[in-house]
Amino acid sequence: MPELPEVETVRMGLAPVLEHHRLTHVETRRRDLRVPFPPGFVKRLEGRTVERLWRRAKYLMADLDSGETLVVHLGMSGRMSVYAEGKERKLGRYVYEQAPAGAGHGKHDHVVIETDAPARIVFTDHRRFGLMTIIETAALDQDRLFKGIGIEPLSDEFDAAWLARMLKGKRTPVKSALLDQRIVAGLGNIYVCEALFRAHISPKRSAASVSVKRATALVAAIKAVLKEAIKAGGSSLRDYIKADGALGEFQHHFAVYDRAGKPCPSPSCKGRIKRIVQAGRSTFYCPSCQR
């Protein structure tokens, strides 16, 4: 499933043709994705202007001039491809120059959105685990999708004092705590493994035992890993690609994730990366470096 850097990369790819642009035509090819489209989905979108395109956790959010927000979740295999006419428009490296004749008419192309950029945005999802819905903007925080979601890890509010306070008293392993979306929004398995390695913290360590000193290193590592992954266009594992059809590149920079049995990348360490299972998820770490 795409994690925060992948979703942010898609947002960056969509921004030139969605933000401050009018949705001139919307078409759905089926009645549902993971859940049915809300009543009047097409009519509530057509003719509306996107005032702001942003991300909350692993969701794409498009605030409309109607006072509603289009909410998109990519699910396991969803992707959004962007096609735009005219290279001279300088729409950015994430955008195709022109839509091929069949763009939007594939077997698994479920939603097509045309904008006045002009551009065509195609949502493709062969597993249909994705989601598209519309929520009143003022009520977003109270909606079941977002109520109780934690702090954004790239925000200024996410600091060592806050993290240490949130982990205090928790008996779960620190890795499990970081994956809890009620604590930190948008973090996923890949980047938690990478951040814990950089902070020299064992994923098996009790969350309650993470001191402010360790939390300081961990917060810095989380922010650095996420920023580097966004710059690299995310990590392409299985289905994820960017809005321009290209693959993300951060998987080439993994220190521990999916590297079981390989030497630890730290020059001074003689250990090897180990894989364990925590809460049904694969965890990769160096037992020698991470305590």
HELIX and SHEET records of a PDB file:
HELIX    1   1 LEU A    4  LEU A   18  1                                  15    
HELIX    2   2 PHE A   41  LEU A   45  1                                   5    
HELIX    3   3 LYS A   87  ARG A   89  5                                   3    
HELIX    4   4 THR A  137  GLN A  142  5                                   6    
HELIX    5   5 ALA A  160  LEU A  167  1                                   8    
HELIX    6   6 VAL A  174  LEU A  179  1                                   6    
HELIX    7   7 ASN A  189  ARG A  198  1                                  10    
HELIX    8   8 ALA A  207  SER A  209  5                                   3    
HELIX    9   9 VAL A  212  LYS A  231  1                                  20    
HELIX   10  10 PHE A  250  HIS A  253  5                                   4    
SHEET    1   A 4 LEU A  23  THR A  28  0                                        
SHEET    2   A 4 ASP A 109  THR A 115 -1                                        
SHEET    3   A 4 ALA A 119  THR A 124 -1                                        
SHEET    4   A 4 ARG A  79  ALA A  84 -1                                        
SHEET    1   B 4 VAL A  50  ARG A  56  0                                        
SHEET    2   B 4 TYR A  59  LEU A  64 -1                                        
SHEET    3   B 4 GLU A  68  HIS A  73 -1                                        
SHEET    4   B 4 LEU A 131  GLU A 136 -1                                        
SHEET    1   C 2 LYS A 274  GLN A 278  0                                        
SHEET    2   C 2 ARG A 281  TYR A 285 -1                                        
END                                                                             
